[in-house]
Amino acid sequence: MSNKYSLRLRKFILAARAILIAQYSLMIEYRAEIVLWALSGLLPLIMLALWQESQSSISSIFSRDNLSRYFISAFIVRQFTAVWVMVTFEEDTIEGRMAPYLLQPIAPFWRYYLSHIAEQISRIPIVILMLIILILFSPNLFWMPGLKDVVMGLIAIYLAFSVRFMLHWNFSMLCFWTERSSSVERLLMIPYLFLSGLLAPIDSFPAFIKSFALFTPFPYILYYPSKIIAGLEVNTLSVLMTLLFWLTLFTCTGRLLWHFGLKRYSAMGS
Amino acid sequence: MISIDVKGLSKNYQIAEKEPGLRGSLKYLFLRTSREVKAVQGINFSINEGEMVGFIGPNGAGKTTTLKMLCGLIHPSSGLISVAGYKPQRRSPKFLRKITLVMGQKQQLIWDLPPIESLLVNAAIYGISESETKRRIKNLGEMLELDDELYRPVRKLSLGQRMKAELLASLLHLPSVLFLDEPTLGLDVNSQIRVRDFLLEYNRKYGATIFLTSHYMADITSLCERVLVLHKGNLFHDGSMASLTEKLTPYRSVKIEFSNLYPLSEFRKYGSIHESNDHYVHLLIPRERVIPNISEILEKYSVTDLEIKDPPIENLISRLFLKDSKK
């Protein structure tokens, strides 16, 4: 019995590896586009420049050094938690590309998930280059994060990406009911911008907004992983456990929505 | 042994209706109405293993809907389907390994990469070993006359080369049931012939069941002995190709060009005149009169060009249904 499962797992790993390689090759074809996508993730660095120049309440919570570390970490986290599954899922469903995916013995979910991973891998050198340029222009921004912070930060980034991916995956399923779901992505951008800590650290928010934000997944997608990498005070274990909670929740709802959505699927466009 | 078994299969859709113009748009914004479309209405048929069956009908007859239900893409409203012993709508991995769906107007190949990359992904998904993948690509590639094309980006291939690569990708796991939806759509005549020859060879070599829809009569006549005709969601005909051809094409379309001018009235005795101008006449001649009438025309007139063919299948089917509704 265990042999059967290990064989199945081995086959799945080989299939995932092949999809990942093909998707990586595809991303390399679009290298100019990846540079532009990476540049579009500069918002945390812009916010860093803005907050450093302003005399706001943030300065009482974050020192100048900690603020720059936070926003540089937020820049890194944002680069590796970019998700666009709602757009591609909608395109594939409406234009009929979903049909061949559904007829292969691997869940279409993995194609989308692995294409995001492939894009992240292809983004690594560009992000490193951008960080080098940033440090060359402002050497005082450089700091050497501790090994523990890096390892925990990487785990947090991966979990944060997975949570954000699953959140968007859940909303992608709306396609089965409304045929258009990508407009929800624009709607999701609003809480993401304000509650994830992208524009300002959550700790600088009024208490009631902060309490509200902590009931949503958004601070865990960006704010806390950034704090972990920046080496700021944070309960790492609690952050990772909360991320796991959101991941489990969204995975369960995603599976349910997929199950019911497929029954409504009309294979349009194919 | 039965490969595809369909009993009382139906599919109904709800379609939103919108009146044209601004008023219609405003009404549609606040109050939406929909109507039920009965795409497929209780059809029954069964297909044996290794059989090649043509599935034809006018546009909107329900062919593609049926095909989508047979391969498990959509759930039927009612009825039972069994394909290779499985319920398609469950989409079990074992079932998915036994079937394939090839759509002439859609492709699964990754547009910006060479087909070989998609083939390797498919091989891994179906758990085919590296050596076996190489062997299958070689064998199927030879059957399809594909070689260097597998290493050029899909976007740089011609439509015919793309379709052949698409077939290779869809058949790499050697499925025993093939659903083909317009596989020769848009291909030139040579490519159409190659695809047909390939399908015949695949059927012979692997004993696969082939269920094919096409608007090209030649696809159906050269591949299928049996044909199912669907009209308005109902199965209109299930029988041999010969009986359907006789039923559908009592006439053949004959286009003739002349070097001289002749009175049009002279041609009425050969068949009904469909179209004409100074040096050209398009006749519809009863099937049994084609050879004697053409021989006489060639003898009596100076013919510069001649084309004899069956009218497009869409026209034939429409004529048949028109005749049927007049009865």
Boltz contact constraints between the chains, C-beta under 6 A:
constraints:
  - contact:
      token1: [A, 11]
      token2: [B, 127]
      max_distance: 6.0
  - contact:
      token1: [A, 14]
      token2: [B, 124]
      max_distance: 6.0
  - contact:
      token1: [A, 15]
      token2: [B, 124]
      max_distance: 6.0
  - contact:
      token1: [A, 15]
      token2: [B, 125]
      max_distance: 6.0
  - contact:
      token1: [A, 18]
      token2: [B, 120]
      max_distance: 6.0
  - contact:
      token1: [A, 18]
      token2: [B, 121]
      max_distance: 6.0
  - contact:
      token1: [A, 18]
      token2: [B, 124]
      max_distance: 6.0
  - contact:
      token1: [A, 19]
      token2: [B, 121]
      max_distance: 6.0
  - contact:
      token1: [A, 22]
      token2: [B, 117]
      max_distance: 6.0
  - contact:
      token1: [A, 22]
      token2: [B, 121]
      max_distance: 6.0
  - contact:
      token1: [A, 25]
      token2: [B, 113]
      max_distance: 6.0
  - contact:
      token1: [A, 25]
      token2: [B, 117]
      max_distance: 6.0
  - contact:
      token1: [A, 26]
      token2: [B, 113]
      max_distance: 6.0
  - contact:
      token1: [A, 29]
      token2: [B, 112]
      max_distance: 6.0
  - contact:
      token1: [A, 96]
      token2: [B, 106]
      max_distance: 6.0
  - contact:
      token1: [A, 99]
      token2: [B, 73]
      max_distance: 6.0
  - contact:
      token1: [A, 100]
      token2: [B, 108]
      max_distance: 6.0
  - contact:
      token1: [A, 103]
      token2: [B, 96]
      max_distance: 6.0
  - contact:
      token1: [A, 103]
      token2: [B, 101]
      max_distance: 6.0
  - contact:
      token1: [A, 104]
      token2: [B, 125]
      max_distance: 6.0
  - contact:
      token1: [A, 105]
      token2: [B, 93]
      max_distance: 6.0
  - contact:
      token1: [A, 105]
      token2: [B, 96]
      max_distance: 6.0
  - contact:
      token1: [A, 105]
      token2: [B, 97]
      max_distance: 6.0
  - contact:
      token1: [A, 106]
      token2: [B, 125]
      max_distance: 6.0
  - contact:
      token1: [A, 263]
      token2: [B, 75]
      max_distance: 6.0
  - contact:
      token1: [A, 267]
      token2: [B, 68]
      max_distance: 6.0
  - contact:
      token1: [A, 267]
      token2: [B, 73]
      max_distance: 6.0
  - contact:
      token1: [A, 267]
      token2: [B, 74]
      max_distance: 6.0
  - contact:
      token1: [A, 270]
      token2: [B, 106]
      max_distance: 6.0
